[in-house]
Amino acid sequence: MIENVKRAIALGAATAALAGGVAFSSVGAAEAAPQHTVAAAAHGKEKCHVVKGYWTKTWHKATRDRHGKVHPGYWTKTWHKAHKVCHR
C-alpha cells in the first residue's frame, strides 16, 4: 500500500515537472520572438528599402586534423538573402 502511494506521488511530481518545463520553454520562445506591432510601423518616420540578395566570398583558414595533417585554406561563396533595412 505504501509503495503504491510513493509511486503515485513520484509519478505526479514527474508529470508536474514535465508540464512546468513545457510551460517555461513555450514562454521563453514567446519572449524571444520579435514583436511586430502596428503602432511601431504606423508612425511613418522610418525609411525602408529592400536590399537584394548577394554573394560574398568567404575565406576558411587552414586547419589541422586530429592526426596533425594540415588542410589548406579555401574560398567558398556565401549567399546573403534579400532583407528589409529601415533607418529612422
PDB file of N, CA, C and O in Angstrom:
ATOM      1  N   MET A   1       0.821  -1.195   0.000  1.00  0.00           N
ATOM      2  CA  MET A   1       0.000   0.000   0.000  1.00  0.00           C
ATOM      3  C   MET A   1       0.865   1.259   0.000  1.00  0.00           C
ATOM      4  O   MET A   1       0.637   2.185  -0.778  1.00  0.00           O
ATOM      5  N   ILE A   2       1.868   1.273   0.894  1.00  0.00           N
ATOM      6  CA  ILE A   2       2.734   2.448   0.985  1.00  0.00           C
ATOM      7  C   ILE A   2       3.543   2.604  -0.302  1.00  0.00           C
ATOM      8  O   ILE A   2       3.776   3.725  -0.754  1.00  0.00           O
ATOM      9  N   GLU A   3       3.971   1.490  -0.892  1.00  0.00           N
ATOM     10  CA  GLU A   3       4.730   1.548  -2.142  1.00  0.00           C
ATOM     11  C   GLU A   3       3.893   2.168  -3.259  1.00  0.00           C
ATOM     12  O   GLU A   3       4.415   2.938  -4.065  1.00  0.00           O
ATOM     13  N   ASN A   4       2.597   1.839  -3.314  1.00  0.00           N
ATOM     14  CA  ASN A   4       1.715   2.407  -4.342  1.00  0.00           C
ATOM     15  C   ASN A   4       1.550   3.901  -4.149  1.00  0.00           C
ATOM     16  O   ASN A   4       1.511   4.652  -5.124  1.00  0.00           O
ATOM     17  N   VAL A   5       1.453   4.343  -2.902  1.00  0.00           N
ATOM     18  CA  VAL A   5       1.314   5.770  -2.621  1.00  0.00           C
ATOM     19  C   VAL A   5       2.590   6.497  -3.027  1.00  0.00           C
ATOM     20  O   VAL A   5       2.528   7.561  -3.642  1.00  0.00           O
ATOM     21  N   LYS A   6       3.738   5.935  -2.689  1.00  0.00           N
ATOM     22  CA  LYS A   6       5.010   6.548  -3.066  1.00  0.00           C
ATOM     23  C   LYS A   6       5.139   6.623  -4.588  1.00  0.00           C
ATOM     24  O   LYS A   6       5.591   7.630  -5.131  1.00  0.00           O
ATOM     25  N   ARG A   7       4.742   5.560  -5.260  1.00  0.00           N
ATOM     26  CA  ARG A   7       4.817   5.532  -6.721  1.00  0.00           C
ATOM     27  C   ARG A   7       3.894   6.600  -7.315  1.00  0.00           C
ATOM     28  O   ARG A   7       4.275   7.278  -8.269  1.00  0.00           O
ATOM     29  N   ALA A   8       2.699   6.756  -6.771  1.00  0.00           N
ATOM     30  CA  ALA A   8       1.750   7.761  -7.272  1.00  0.00           C
ATOM     31  C   ALA A   8       2.290   9.172  -7.049  1.00  0.00           C
ATOM     32  O   ALA A   8       2.147  10.036  -7.915  1.00  0.00           O
ATOM     33  N   ILE A   9       2.908   9.408  -5.895  1.00  0.00           N
ATOM     34  CA  ILE A   9       3.468  10.732  -5.613  1.00  0.00           C
ATOM     35  C   ILE A   9       4.632  11.019  -6.564  1.00  0.00           C
ATOM     36  O   ILE A   9       4.741  12.126  -7.092  1.00  0.00           O
ATOM     37  N   ALA A  10       5.491  10.041  -6.783  1.00  0.00           N
ATOM     38  CA  ALA A  10       6.626  10.225  -7.686  1.00  0.00           C
ATOM     39  C   ALA A  10       6.151  10.480  -9.111  1.00  0.00           C
ATOM     40  O   ALA A  10       6.695  11.340  -9.803  1.00  0.00           O
ATOM     41  N   LEU A  11       5.141   9.738  -9.550  1.00  0.00           N
ATOM     42  CA  LEU A  11       4.610   9.924 -10.890  1.00  0.00           C
ATOM     43  C   LEU A  11       3.982  11.308 -11.034  1.00  0.00           C
ATOM     44  O   LEU A  11       4.153  11.970 -12.058  1.00  0.00           O
ATOM     45  N   GLY A  12       3.257  11.739 -10.007  1.00  0.00           N
ATOM     46  CA  GLY A  12       2.648  13.079 -10.038  1.00  0.00           C
ATOM     47  C   GLY A  12       3.697  14.172 -10.077  1.00  0.00           C
ATOM     48  O   GLY A  12       3.538  15.155 -10.800  1.00  0.00           O
ATOM     49  N   ALA A  13       4.780  14.015  -9.301  1.00  0.00           N
ATOM     50  CA  ALA A  13       5.850  15.008  -9.283  1.00  0.00           C
ATOM     51  C   ALA A  13       6.549  15.075 -10.639  1.00  0.00           C
ATOM     52  O   ALA A  13       6.877  16.159 -11.124  1.00  0.00           O
ATOM     53  N   ALA A  14       6.776  13.903 -11.251  1.00  0.00           N
ATOM     54  CA  ALA A  14       7.433  13.884 -12.561  1.00  0.00           C
ATOM     55  C   ALA A  14       6.547  14.538 -13.622  1.00  0.00           C
ATOM     56  O   ALA A  14       7.037  15.268 -14.484  1.00  0.00           O
ATOM     57  N   THR A  15       5.257  14.273 -13.555  1.00  0.00           N
ATOM     58  CA  THR A  15       4.327  14.877 -14.513  1.00  0.00           C
ATOM     59  C   THR A  15       4.291  16.391 -14.350  1.00  0.00           C
ATOM     60  O   THR A  15       4.281  17.126 -15.338  1.00  0.00           O
ATOM     61  N   ALA A  16       4.270  16.854 -13.110  1.00  0.00           N
ATOM     62  CA  ALA A  16       4.248  18.300 -12.849  1.00  0.00           C
ATOM     63  C   ALA A  16       5.536  18.954 -13.342  1.00  0.00           C
ATOM     64  O   ALA A  16       5.503  20.048 -13.905  1.00  0.00           O
ATOM     65  N   ALA A  17       6.669  18.286 -13.131  1.00  0.00           N
ATOM     66  CA  ALA A  17       7.945  18.843 -13.582  1.00  0.00           C
ATOM     67  C   ALA A  17       7.988  18.939 -15.099  1.00  0.00           C
ATOM     68  O   ALA A  17       8.450  19.943 -15.642  1.00  0.00           O
ATOM     69  N   LEU A  18       7.512  17.905 -15.790  1.00  0.00           N
ATOM     70  CA  LEU A  18       7.492  17.943 -17.254  1.00  0.00           C
ATOM     71  C   LEU A  18       6.552  19.024 -17.758  1.00  0.00           C
ATOM     72  O   LEU A  18       6.885  19.747 -18.697  1.00  0.00           O
ATOM     73  N   ALA A  19       5.385  19.140 -17.147  1.00  0.00           N
ATOM     74  CA  ALA A  19       4.428  20.163 -17.574  1.00  0.00           C
ATOM     75  C   ALA A  19       5.004  21.550 -17.327  1.00  0.00           C
ATOM     76  O   ALA A  19       4.823  22.448 -18.150  1.00  0.00           O
ATOM     77  N   GLY A  20       5.689  21.739 -16.217  1.00  0.00           N
ATOM     78  CA  GLY A  20       6.312  23.031 -15.928  1.00  0.00           C
ATOM     79  C   GLY A  20       7.404  23.356 -16.916  1.00  0.00           C
ATOM     80  O   GLY A  20       7.542  24.506 -17.333  1.00  0.00           O
ATOM     81  N   GLY A  21       8.188  22.357 -17.302  1.00  0.00           N
ATOM     82  CA  GLY A  21       9.249  22.573 -18.283  1.00  0.00           C
ATOM     83  C   GLY A  21       8.701  22.969 -19.633  1.00  0.00           C
ATOM     84  O   GLY A  21       9.263  23.834 -20.305  1.00  0.00           O
ATOM     85  N   VAL A  22       7.608  22.347 -20.037  1.00  0.00           N
ATOM     86  CA  VAL A  22       6.973  22.700 -21.312  1.00  0.00           C
ATOM     87  C   VAL A  22       6.445  24.114 -21.255  1.00  0.00           C
ATOM     88  O   VAL A  22       6.573  24.865 -22.221  1.00  0.00           O
ATOM     89  N   ALA A  23       5.843  24.491 -20.119  1.00  0.00           N
ATOM     90  CA  ALA A  23       5.300  25.845 -19.987  1.00  0.00           C
ATOM     91  C   ALA A  23       6.422  26.876 -20.052  1.00  0.00           C
ATOM     92  O   ALA A  23       6.288  27.895 -20.728  1.00  0.00           O
ATOM     93  N   PHE A  24       7.540  26.615 -19.345  1.00  0.00           N
ATOM     94  CA  PHE A  24       8.638  27.569 -19.362  1.00  0.00           C
ATOM     95  C   PHE A  24       9.294  27.647 -20.735  1.00  0.00           C
ATOM     96  O   PHE A  24       9.694  28.732 -21.157  1.00  0.00           O
ATOM     97  N   SER A  25       9.415  26.531 -21.441  1.00  0.00           N
ATOM     98  CA  SER A  25      10.039  26.570 -22.753  1.00  0.00           C
ATOM     99  C   SER A  25       9.164  27.324 -23.745  1.00  0.00           C
ATOM    100  O   SER A  25       9.692  28.025 -24.609  1.00  0.00           O
ATOM    101  N   SER A  26       7.855  27.203 -23.649  1.00  0.00           N
ATOM    102  CA  SER A  26       6.990  27.936 -24.570  1.00  0.00           C
ATOM    103  C   SER A  26       6.974  29.418 -24.228  1.00  0.00           C
ATOM    104  O   SER A  26       6.871  30.254 -25.125  1.00  0.00           O
ATOM    105  N   VAL A  27       7.075  29.760 -22.942  1.00  0.00           N
ATOM    106  CA  VAL A  27       7.136  31.175 -22.558  1.00  0.00           C
ATOM    107  C   VAL A  27       8.436  31.779 -23.049  1.00  0.00           C
ATOM    108  O   VAL A  27       8.444  32.908 -23.540  1.00  0.00           O
ATOM    109  N   GLY A  28       9.543  31.044 -22.926  1.00  0.00           N
ATOM    110  CA  GLY A  28      10.829  31.541 -23.401  1.00  0.00           C
ATOM    111  C   GLY A  28      10.816  31.774 -24.901  1.00  0.00           C
ATOM    112  O   GLY A  28      11.379  32.759 -25.379  1.00  0.00           O
ATOM    113  N   ALA A  29      10.190  30.892 -25.640  1.00  0.00           N
ATOM    114  CA  ALA A  29      10.111  31.051 -27.093  1.00  0.00           C
ATOM    115  C   ALA A  29       9.240  32.248 -27.450  1.00  0.00           C
ATOM    116  O   ALA A  29       9.532  32.970 -28.403  1.00  0.00           O
ATOM    117  N   ALA A  30       8.174  32.459 -26.688  1.00  0.00           N
ATOM    118  CA  ALA A  30       7.297  33.592 -26.971  1.00  0.00           C
ATOM    119  C   ALA A  30       8.003  34.908 -26.671  1.00  0.00           C
ATOM    120  O   ALA A  30       7.806  35.888 -27.389  1.00  0.00           O
ATOM    121  N   GLU A  31       8.820  34.946 -25.624  1.00  0.00           N
ATOM    122  CA  GLU A  31       9.534  36.167 -25.299  1.00  0.00           C
ATOM    123  C   GLU A  31      10.642  36.446 -26.294  1.00  0.00           C
ATOM    124  O   GLU A  31      10.960  37.607 -26.550  1.00  0.00           O
ATOM    125  N   ALA A  32      11.238  35.403 -26.863  1.00  0.00           N
ATOM    126  CA  ALA A  32      12.346  35.582 -27.791  1.00  0.00           C
ATOM    127  C   ALA A  32      11.863  35.988 -29.179  1.00  0.00           C
ATOM    128  O   ALA A  32      12.652  36.484 -29.983  1.00  0.00           O
ATOM    129  N   ALA A  33      10.585  35.787 -29.470  1.00  0.00           N
ATOM    130  CA  ALA A  33      10.063  36.120 -30.795  1.00  0.00           C
ATOM    131  C   ALA A  33      10.024  37.640 -30.965  1.00  0.00           C
ATOM    132  O   ALA A  33       9.685  38.356 -30.023  1.00  0.00           O
ATOM    133  N   PRO A  34      10.368  38.138 -32.155  1.00  0.00           N
ATOM    134  CA  PRO A  34      10.333  39.582 -32.367  1.00  0.00           C
ATOM    135  C   PRO A  34       8.898  40.110 -32.299  1.00  0.00           C
ATOM    136  O   PRO A  34       7.948  39.435 -32.695  1.00  0.00           O
ATOM    137  N   GLN A  35       8.775  41.306 -31.797  1.00  0.00           N
ATOM    138  CA  GLN A  35       7.456  41.923 -31.659  1.00  0.00           C
ATOM    139  C   GLN A  35       7.220  42.855 -32.844  1.00  0.00           C
ATOM    140  O   GLN A  35       7.946  43.833 -33.020  1.00  0.00           O
ATOM    141  N   HIS A  36       6.219  42.557 -33.647  1.00  0.00           N
ATOM    142  CA  HIS A  36       5.851  43.395 -34.779  1.00  0.00           C
ATOM    143  C   HIS A  36       4.523  44.059 -34.428  1.00  0.00           C
ATOM    144  O   HIS A  36       3.471  43.422 -34.488  1.00  0.00           O
ATOM    145  N   THR A  37       4.574  45.308 -34.071  1.00  0.00           N
ATOM    146  CA  THR A  37       3.346  45.993 -33.683  1.00  0.00           C
ATOM    147  C   THR A  37       2.947  46.985 -34.760  1.00  0.00           C
ATOM    148  O   THR A  37       3.790  47.494 -35.498  1.00  0.00           O
ATOM    149  N   VAL A  38       1.665  47.251 -34.840  1.00  0.00           N
ATOM    150  CA  VAL A  38       1.135  48.203 -35.815  1.00  0.00           C
ATOM    151  C   VAL A  38       1.562  49.608 -35.442  1.00  0.00           C
ATOM    152  O   VAL A  38       1.843  50.421 -36.323  1.00  0.00           O
ATOM    153  N   ALA A  39       1.616  49.914 -34.141  1.00  0.00           N
ATOM    154  CA  ALA A  39       1.978  51.251 -33.696  1.00  0.00           C
ATOM    155  C   ALA A  39       3.408  51.606 -34.115  1.00  0.00           C
ATOM    156  O   ALA A  39       3.675  52.748 -34.489  1.00  0.00           O
ATOM    157  N   ALA A  40       4.311  50.655 -34.056  1.00  0.00           N
ATOM    158  CA  ALA A  40       5.697  50.925 -34.426  1.00  0.00           C
ATOM    159  C   ALA A  40       5.828  51.170 -35.927  1.00  0.00           C
ATOM    160  O   ALA A  40       6.660  51.974 -36.347  1.00  0.00           O
ATOM    161  N   ALA A  41       5.033  50.498 -36.728  1.00  0.00           N
ATOM    162  CA  ALA A  41       5.127  50.644 -38.171  1.00  0.00           C
ATOM    163  C   ALA A  41       4.300  51.806 -38.696  1.00  0.00           C
ATOM    164  O   ALA A  41       4.493  52.228 -39.836  1.00  0.00           O
ATOM    165  N   ALA A  42       3.380  52.337 -37.888  1.00  0.00           N
ATOM    166  CA  ALA A  42       2.427  53.324 -38.383  1.00  0.00           C
ATOM    167  C   ALA A  42       2.939  54.757 -38.289  1.00  0.00           C
ATOM    168  O   ALA A  42       2.354  55.639 -38.917  1.00  0.00           O
ATOM    169  N   HIS A  43       4.001  55.033 -37.535  1.00  0.00           N
ATOM    170  CA  HIS A  43       4.382  56.424 -37.350  1.00  0.00           C
ATOM    171  C   HIS A  43       5.027  57.026 -38.592  1.00  0.00           C
ATOM    172  O   HIS A  43       5.078  58.250 -38.709  1.00  0.00           O
ATOM    173  N   GLY A  44       5.518  56.219 -39.519  1.00  0.00           N
ATOM    174  CA  GLY A  44       5.926  56.713 -40.827  1.00  0.00           C
ATOM    175  C   GLY A  44       7.235  57.475 -40.855  1.00  0.00           C
ATOM    176  O   GLY A  44       7.545  58.077 -41.884  1.00  0.00           O
ATOM    177  N   LYS A  45       8.017  57.488 -39.800  1.00  0.00           N
ATOM    178  CA  LYS A  45       9.268  58.232 -39.789  1.00  0.00           C
ATOM    179  C   LYS A  45      10.439  57.377 -40.264  1.00  0.00           C
ATOM    180  O   LYS A  45      11.531  57.901 -40.483  1.00  0.00           O
ATOM    181  N   GLU A  46      10.233  56.094 -40.422  1.00  0.00           N
ATOM    182  CA  GLU A  46      11.307  55.223 -40.871  1.00  0.00           C
ATOM    183  C   GLU A  46      11.365  55.201 -42.389  1.00  0.00           C
ATOM    184  O   GLU A  46      10.342  55.243 -43.073  1.00  0.00           O
ATOM    185  N   LYS A  47      12.584  55.134 -42.895  1.00  0.00           N
ATOM    186  CA  LYS A  47      12.778  54.993 -44.333  1.00  0.00           C
ATOM    187  C   LYS A  47      13.307  53.600 -44.581  1.00  0.00           C
ATOM    188  O   LYS A  47      14.400  53.253 -44.132  1.00  0.00           O
ATOM    189  N   CYS A  48      12.529  52.796 -45.299  1.00  0.00           N
ATOM    190  CA  CYS A  48      12.885  51.402 -45.510  1.00  0.00           C
ATOM    191  C   CYS A  48      13.143  51.133 -46.984  1.00  0.00           C
ATOM    192  O   CYS A  48      12.548  51.761 -47.859  1.00  0.00           O
ATOM    193  N   HIS A  49      14.029  50.199 -47.241  1.00  0.00           N
ATOM    194  CA  HIS A  49      14.257  49.711 -48.587  1.00  0.00           C
ATOM    195  C   HIS A  49      14.669  48.249 -48.492  1.00  0.00           C
ATOM    196  O   HIS A  49      15.114  47.775 -47.447  1.00  0.00           O
ATOM    197  N   VAL A  50      14.511  47.555 -49.596  1.00  0.00           N
ATOM    198  CA  VAL A  50      14.843  46.131 -49.636  1.00  0.00           C
ATOM    199  C   VAL A  50      16.209  45.983 -50.275  1.00  0.00           C
ATOM    200  O   VAL A  50      16.444  46.466 -51.383  1.00  0.00           O
ATOM    201  N   VAL A  51      17.106  45.315 -49.573  1.00  0.00           N
ATOM    202  CA  VAL A  51      18.438  45.023 -50.097  1.00  0.00           C
ATOM    203  C   VAL A  51      18.354  43.689 -50.817  1.00  0.00           C
ATOM    204  O   VAL A  51      17.937  42.687 -50.236  1.00  0.00           O
ATOM    205  N   LYS A  52      18.754  43.677 -52.089  1.00  0.00           N
ATOM    206  CA  LYS A  52      18.705  42.448 -52.867  1.00  0.00           C
ATOM    207  C   LYS A  52      19.705  41.429 -52.310  1.00  0.00           C
ATOM    208  O   LYS A  52      20.686  41.789 -51.659  1.00  0.00           O
ATOM    209  N   GLY A  53      19.434  40.167 -52.580  1.00  0.00           N
ATOM    210  CA  GLY A  53      20.367  39.126 -52.176  1.00  0.00           C
ATOM    211  C   GLY A  53      21.676  39.262 -52.938  1.00  0.00           C
ATOM    212  O   GLY A  53      21.696  39.762 -54.063  1.00  0.00           O
ATOM    213  N   TYR A  54      22.768  38.817 -52.327  1.00  0.00           N
ATOM    214  CA  TYR A  54      24.064  38.932 -52.969  1.00  0.00           C
ATOM    215  C   TYR A  54      25.002  37.831 -52.473  1.00  0.00           C
ATOM    216  O   TYR A  54      24.798  37.251 -51.407  1.00  0.00           O
ATOM    217  N   TRP A  55      26.032  37.562 -53.271  1.00  0.00           N
ATOM    218  CA  TRP A  55      27.053  36.566 -52.947  1.00  0.00           C
ATOM    219  C   TRP A  55      28.274  37.266 -52.382  1.00  0.00           C
ATOM    220  O   TRP A  55      28.637  38.349 -52.841  1.00  0.00           O
ATOM    221  N   THR A  56      28.914  36.657 -51.385  1.00  0.00           N
ATOM    222  CA  THR A  56      30.210  37.127 -50.909  1.00  0.00           C
ATOM    223  C   THR A  56      31.160  35.937 -50.893  1.00  0.00           C
ATOM    224  O   THR A  56      30.735  34.788 -50.775  1.00  0.00           O
ATOM    225  N   LYS A  57      32.447  36.228 -51.014  1.00  0.00           N
ATOM    226  CA  LYS A  57      33.458  35.187 -50.899  1.00  0.00           C
ATOM    227  C   LYS A  57      33.901  35.124 -49.441  1.00  0.00           C
ATOM    228  O   LYS A  57      34.176  36.153 -48.825  1.00  0.00           O
ATOM    229  N   THR A  58      33.970  33.921 -48.896  1.00  0.00           N
ATOM    230  CA  THR A  58      34.371  33.720 -47.514  1.00  0.00           C
ATOM    231  C   THR A  58      35.605  32.830 -47.475  1.00  0.00           C
ATOM    232  O   THR A  58      35.625  31.754 -48.073  1.00  0.00           O
ATOM    233  N   TRP A  59      36.636  33.287 -46.765  1.00  0.00           N
ATOM    234  CA  TRP A  59      37.874  32.527 -46.657  1.00  0.00           C
ATOM    235  C   TRP A  59      37.830  31.658 -45.410  1.00  0.00           C
ATOM    236  O   TRP A  59      37.534  32.153 -44.323  1.00  0.00           O
ATOM    237  N   HIS A  60      38.117  30.381 -45.551  1.00  0.00           N
ATOM    238  CA  HIS A  60      38.207  29.451 -44.432  1.00  0.00           C
ATOM    239  C   HIS A  60      39.684  29.141 -44.209  1.00  0.00           C
ATOM    240  O   HIS A  60      40.360  28.638 -45.106  1.00  0.00           O
ATOM    241  N   LYS A  61      40.179  29.441 -43.017  1.00  0.00           N
ATOM    242  CA  LYS A  61      41.603  29.288 -42.732  1.00  0.00           C
ATOM    243  C   LYS A  61      42.035  27.830 -42.762  1.00  0.00           C
ATOM    244  O   LYS A  61      41.218  26.916 -42.655  1.00  0.00           O
ATOM    245  N   ALA A  62      43.349  27.636 -42.910  1.00  0.00           N
ATOM    246  CA  ALA A  62      43.917  26.286 -42.883  1.00  0.00           C
ATOM    247  C   ALA A  62      43.719  25.682 -41.499  1.00  0.00           C
ATOM    248  O   ALA A  62      43.786  26.387 -40.492  1.00  0.00           O
ATOM    249  N   THR A  63      43.477  24.384 -41.451  1.00  0.00           N
ATOM    250  CA  THR A  63      43.257  23.703 -40.173  1.00  0.00           C
ATOM    251  C   THR A  63      44.088  22.434 -40.113  1.00  0.00           C
ATOM    252  O   THR A  63      44.550  21.932 -41.138  1.00  0.00           O
ATOM    253  N   ARG A  64      44.274  21.926 -38.920  1.00  0.00           N
ATOM    254  CA  ARG A  64      44.934  20.638 -38.713  1.00  0.00           C
ATOM    255  C   ARG A  64      43.886  19.650 -38.231  1.00  0.00           C
ATOM    256  O   ARG A  64      43.047  19.988 -37.396  1.00  0.00           O
ATOM    257  N   ASP A  65      43.929  18.432 -38.751  1.00  0.00           N
ATOM    258  CA  ASP A  65      43.012  17.412 -38.268  1.00  0.00           C
ATOM    259  C   ASP A  65      43.610  16.731 -37.040  1.00  0.00           C
ATOM    260  O   ASP A  65      44.682  17.121 -36.579  1.00  0.00           O
ATOM    261  N   ARG A  66      42.943  15.741 -36.517  1.00  0.00           N
ATOM    262  CA  ARG A  66      43.396  15.099 -35.283  1.00  0.00           C
ATOM    263  C   ARG A  66      44.670  14.287 -35.464  1.00  0.00           C
ATOM    264  O   ARG A  66      45.271  13.857 -34.479  1.00  0.00           O
ATOM    265  N   HIS A  67      45.090  14.071 -36.705  1.00  0.00           N
ATOM    266  CA  HIS A  67      46.327  13.350 -36.973  1.00  0.00           C
ATOM    267  C   HIS A  67      47.495  14.305 -37.223  1.00  0.00           C
ATOM    268  O   HIS A  67      48.620  13.862 -37.458  1.00  0.00           O
ATOM    269  N   GLY A  68      47.234  15.604 -37.174  1.00  0.00           N
ATOM    270  CA  GLY A  68      48.285  16.595 -37.370  1.00  0.00           C
ATOM    271  C   GLY A  68      48.483  17.022 -38.807  1.00  0.00           C
ATOM    272  O   GLY A  68      49.346  17.856 -39.084  1.00  0.00           O
ATOM    273  N   LYS A  69      47.707  16.473 -39.735  1.00  0.00           N
ATOM    274  CA  LYS A  69      47.848  16.848 -41.146  1.00  0.00           C
ATOM    275  C   LYS A  69      47.208  18.221 -41.371  1.00  0.00           C
ATOM    276  O   LYS A  69      46.100  18.488 -40.905  1.00  0.00           O
ATOM    277  N   VAL A  70      47.917  19.074 -42.086  1.00  0.00           N
ATOM    278  CA  VAL A  70      47.411  20.419 -42.372  1.00  0.00           C
ATOM    279  C   VAL A  70      46.555  20.365 -43.630  1.00  0.00           C
ATOM    280  O   VAL A  70      46.988  19.864 -44.668  1.00  0.00           O
ATOM    281  N   HIS A  71      45.330  20.888 -43.523  1.00  0.00           N
ATOM    282  CA  HIS A  71      44.448  21.013 -44.677  1.00  0.00           C
ATOM    283  C   HIS A  71      44.434  22.484 -45.071  1.00  0.00           C
ATOM    284  O   HIS A  71      44.165  23.346 -44.234  1.00  0.00           O
ATOM    285  N   PRO A  72      44.721  22.781 -46.337  1.00  0.00           N
ATOM    286  CA  PRO A  72      44.867  24.186 -46.735  1.00  0.00           C
ATOM    287  C   PRO A  72      43.548  24.951 -46.650  1.00  0.00           C
ATOM    288  O   PRO A  72      42.463  24.370 -46.655  1.00  0.00           O
ATOM    289  N   GLY A  73      43.682  26.276 -46.570  1.00  0.00           N
ATOM    290  CA  GLY A  73      42.503  27.131 -46.565  1.00  0.00           C
ATOM    291  C   GLY A  73      41.822  27.117 -47.923  1.00  0.00           C
ATOM    292  O   GLY A  73      42.402  26.684 -48.919  1.00  0.00           O
ATOM    293  N   TYR A  74      40.603  27.590 -47.950  1.00  0.00           N
ATOM    294  CA  TYR A  74      39.861  27.584 -49.212  1.00  0.00           C
ATOM    295  C   TYR A  74      38.787  28.665 -49.183  1.00  0.00           C
ATOM    296  O   TYR A  74      38.370  29.125 -48.120  1.00  0.00           O
ATOM    297  N   TRP A  75      38.353  29.057 -50.372  1.00  0.00           N
ATOM    298  CA  TRP A  75      37.293  30.052 -50.542  1.00  0.00           C
ATOM    299  C   TRP A  75      35.953  29.347 -50.775  1.00  0.00           C
ATOM    300  O   TRP A  75      35.896  28.309 -51.434  1.00  0.00           O
ATOM    301  N   THR A  76      34.886  29.918 -50.231  1.00  0.00           N
ATOM    302  CA  THR A  76      33.535  29.474 -50.577  1.00  0.00           C
ATOM    303  C   THR A  76      32.695  30.708 -50.876  1.00  0.00           C
ATOM    304  O   THR A  76      33.021  31.817 -50.451  1.00  0.00           O
ATOM    305  N   LYS A  77      31.633  30.503 -51.598  1.00  0.00           N
ATOM    306  CA  LYS A  77      30.676  31.581 -51.838  1.00  0.00           C
ATOM    307  C   LYS A  77      29.546  31.449 -50.823  1.00  0.00           C
ATOM    308  O   LYS A  77      29.043  30.352 -50.581  1.00  0.00           O
ATOM    309  N   THR A  78      29.154  32.565 -50.236  1.00  0.00           N
ATOM    310  CA  THR A  78      28.076  32.583 -49.247  1.00  0.00           C
ATOM    311  C   THR A  78      26.958  33.482 -49.777  1.00  0.00           C
ATOM    312  O   THR A  78      27.209  34.623 -50.164  1.00  0.00           O
ATOM    313  N   TRP A  79      25.728  32.972 -49.797  1.00  0.00           N
ATOM    314  CA  TRP A  79      24.579  33.731 -50.273  1.00  0.00           C
ATOM    315  C   TRP A  79      23.922  34.444 -49.096  1.00  0.00           C
ATOM    316  O   TRP A  79      23.612  33.824 -48.079  1.00  0.00           O
ATOM    317  N   HIS A  80      23.713  35.753 -49.243  1.00  0.00           N
ATOM    318  CA  HIS A  80      23.006  36.547 -48.241  1.00  0.00           C
ATOM    319  C   HIS A  80      21.631  36.872 -48.818  1.00  0.00           C
ATOM    320  O   HIS A  80      21.524  37.512 -49.864  1.00  0.00           O
ATOM    321  N   LYS A  81      20.585  36.427 -48.131  1.00  0.00           N
ATOM    322  CA  LYS A  81      19.231  36.589 -48.648  1.00  0.00           C
ATOM    323  C   LYS A  81      18.814  38.064 -48.675  1.00  0.00           C
ATOM    324  O   LYS A  81      19.376  38.900 -47.967  1.00  0.00           O
ATOM    325  N   ALA A  82      17.824  38.355 -49.505  1.00  0.00           N
ATOM    326  CA  ALA A  82      17.258  39.701 -49.547  1.00  0.00           C
ATOM    327  C   ALA A  82      16.604  40.000 -48.193  1.00  0.00           C
ATOM    328  O   ALA A  82      15.996  39.124 -47.579  1.00  0.00           O
ATOM    329  N   HIS A  83      16.739  41.245 -47.742  1.00  0.00           N
ATOM    330  CA  HIS A  83      16.140  41.624 -46.461  1.00  0.00           C
ATOM    331  C   HIS A  83      15.797  43.103 -46.476  1.00  0.00           C
ATOM    332  O   HIS A  83      16.292  43.863 -47.309  1.00  0.00           O
ATOM    333  N   LYS A  84      14.962  43.491 -45.564  1.00  0.00           N
ATOM    334  CA  LYS A  84      14.492  44.865 -45.469  1.00  0.00           C
ATOM    335  C   LYS A  84      15.355  45.625 -44.471  1.00  0.00           C
ATOM    336  O   LYS A  84      15.629  45.121 -43.382  1.00  0.00           O
ATOM    337  N   VAL A  85      15.786  46.835 -44.830  1.00  0.00           N
ATOM    338  CA  VAL A  85      16.588  47.665 -43.955  1.00  0.00           C
ATOM    339  C   VAL A  85      15.830  48.956 -43.726  1.00  0.00           C
ATOM    340  O   VAL A  85      15.420  49.624 -44.675  1.00  0.00           O
ATOM    341  N   CYS A  86      15.645  49.305 -42.458  1.00  0.00           N
ATOM    342  CA  CYS A  86      14.928  50.536 -42.110  1.00  0.00           C
ATOM    343  C   CYS A  86      15.833  51.469 -41.292  1.00  0.00           C
ATOM    344  O   CYS A  86      16.505  51.032 -40.358  1.00  0.00           O
ATOM    345  N   HIS A  87      15.839  52.743 -41.652  1.00  0.00           N
ATOM    346  CA  HIS A  87      16.595  53.774 -40.930  1.00  0.00           C
ATOM    347  C   HIS A  87      15.607  54.799 -40.424  1.00  0.00           C
ATOM    348  O   HIS A  87      14.667  55.160 -41.131  1.00  0.00           O
ATOM    349  N   ARG A  88      15.806  55.266 -39.221  1.00  0.00           N
ATOM    350  CA  ARG A  88      14.895  56.280 -38.663  1.00  0.00           C
ATOM    351  C   ARG A  88      15.321  57.659 -39.073  1.00  0.00           C
ATOM    352  O   ARG A  88      14.678  58.641 -38.700  1.00  0.00           O
TER     353      ARG A  88
END
